[in-house]
């Protein structure tokens, strides 16, 4: 006889192996609030101190203080707000590309250096903004559709686990990491664009979170393997952006979820700052190689 799946009491469609340390109700990553020991559900950490009735009729004490996410960020009412804002920016830029055509793509895409005589400049000529703007730039409908679907699927659970500010830092640094690796090893005149680097960063962060929570790693491992297979077998894909985003996302996520509680903000801020500094140094070194 098969064991019955245990699901989150607030999200019955989500299986979980974690329970609140106060009321013992099963909770999913979106509902987990980091505690001194284990995790608590939002109801046990919100409201005034004292006893609270739970579904089985018993009364359990509530914790005091504002609820926090797995990474120590404030718990937001809408764990999809940043994800929806990022999607809106990507879609807005895509619409602008449809209206303005190749001119906008040429102005914003990630490219090391245009061929001589082209009349345009790339990152090597000082247009560092391309490393960032390319992350929000799409041209083909299938490209943006696949990336936005992936963002909608991966983003909200991570936004709930990290909190808005940490999640946004993860997304932006992952996208930047993808652009930087493209700048380092891709052909100088090869254009790269799209949110794929940031998406791969979210995929790597998902693996880090699942490992932290002792969840079954097989689903995310299969998903990662399939995406890497597509990256290296399909044509016209900037694998450098995918791998750069994946590595950056794993490093940032590890620093966010494994930061010690007593120095959490310091370690998390230092992790993001050091990753950003490393990316900037790599860009400077590469620029000297191309222009020196």
KOLMI-122777 format. One record per residue (C-alpha): y, z, x. Coordinates in steps of 0.25 Angstrom, whole numbers, plus 2048, in hexadecimal, padded with zeros to 3 digits. Example, Ala and Ser with C-alpha at 12.3 -4.5 7.8 and 13.67 -1.06 7.14 Angstrom:
REM residues 2
7EE81F831
7FC81D837
REM end
This chain:
REM residues 292
800800800
80D7FC806
818806808
8248057FE
831800805
83C80B806
849806802
85880B803
85C8137F7
86980C7F7
8647FE7FA
8567FD7F3
8547EF7F9
8547F4808
8487FA80E
84B806818
844810821
84F819822
852825819
85F82E817
85D83B81F
863843814
85D83E807
85183680C
855829804
85281C80B
85E815811
861807816
86A804822
876801819
87480F813
871817820
87C821825
879826833
877835834
87583F83F
86683D83C
861830835
86982A82A
86F82E81D
871826810
88082480B
87F82E800
87B839809
887837812
891834808
89983D7FF
89B84C800
891856807
88785C7FF
87A8597F7
87884B7F0
86E8477E6
86583C7EB
85B8327E3
85083C7E3
8588477DC
8598507E9
8668547EF
8698527FD
875856806
87F84C809
88584A817
89484A819
89C840820
89F83181E
89282981E
89082082B
88881482E
87C813837
886810842
89081A83E
89A812837
89F816829
89781281D
89E807815
89D805806
89B7F6808
8927F4814
8947E5813
8A37E4814
8A47E0823
8997D6821
8A07D0815
8AD7CF81D
8A67C8829
89F7BE81F
8AD7BB819
8B37B8826
8A87AF82A
8A87A881D
8B77A781E
8B77A182C
8AC797827
8B579281C
8C0790825
8B778882E
8B477F822
8C277D81F
8C777B82E
8BB774834
8B7773842
8C5777847
8C3786843
8B5786849
8BA780856
8C578B856
8BC797853
8AE794858
8A879B865
8A9791870
8AA79487F
8B2788883
8B577A87C
8B276E885
8BE76988E
8C8761887
8C5766879
8D276D877
8CC77A873
8C9787879
8BD791878
8BA79F87C
8BB79C88B
8C9797889
8CD7A4883
8CA7A2874
8C17AF874
8C47B0865
8B97A6863
8AE7B0867
8B27B785A
8B77AD850
8AA7A5852
8A27B084C
8A97AE83E
8A879E83F
89E796838
89D787835
89078382E
88D789820
87F78D824
884794830
88E79D829
88479F81D
8797A4826
8827AD82E
8887B3822
87B7B681B
8767BD828
8837C5829
8817C981A
8737CD81D
8757D482A
8837DA829
8837E481D
8787ED823
87E7ED830
88C7F082A
8867FB823
87F80082F
88B7FF839
897801830
8A27F682F
8A97F783C
89C7F8845
8967ED83D
8A27E483F
8A27E784E
8947E384E
8967D6847
8A27D2850
89C7D685D
88F7CE85A
8977C2856
89F7C3863
8937C586B
88D7B8866
89A7B1869
89A7B7877
88C7B387B
88F7A5876
89B7A587F
8927A988B
8867A088A
889795880
88E787884
89D788886
8A077D87B
896782871
89D787864
89779485E
89B79A851
8957A2846
8927B1842
8847B0848
8867B8854
88C7C384B
8807C2842
8767C384D
87D7CF851
87B7D5843
86C7D2844
86B7D9852
8737E584C
8697E5840
85D7E684A
8647F2851
8677F9844
8597F783F
8537FC84C
85C80884B
85780B83D
849809841
8477FE837
83D7F3838
8427E9842
8397DE83F
8427D7834
84E7D783D
8467D2849
8407C7841
84E7C383C
8547C484A
8487BB850
84B7B0845
85A7B0848
8577AF857
84D7A4854
85779C84C
86279E857
85A798862
85378D85A
85D787850
86777E856
876780856
87578F857
87D797861
8727A0866
87C7A786F
8847AD864
8787B285D
8727B9869
8807BE86D
8827C485F
8747CA85F
8767D186C
8837D6869
87F7DB85B
8737E3861
87C7EA86B
8877ED862
87E7F2857
8767FB861
882802865
887804857
87A80A851
87581285E
882818861
881827862
88682F856
89083885E
89682C865
89382185B
8A181B85A
8A481B869
89681486C
89880A861
8A6807865
8A2806873
8967FD870
89F7F3869
8AA7F3873
8A07F187F
8997E5878
8A77DF875
8AB7E2883
89E7DB889
8A17CF880
8AF7CE885
8AB7CF893
8A07C4891
8AB7BB88B
8B47BD897
8A97BA8A1
8A57AE89A
8B37A9899
8B57AA8A8
8A87A28AA
8AD7978A1
8BC7978A6
8BB79C8B4
REM end
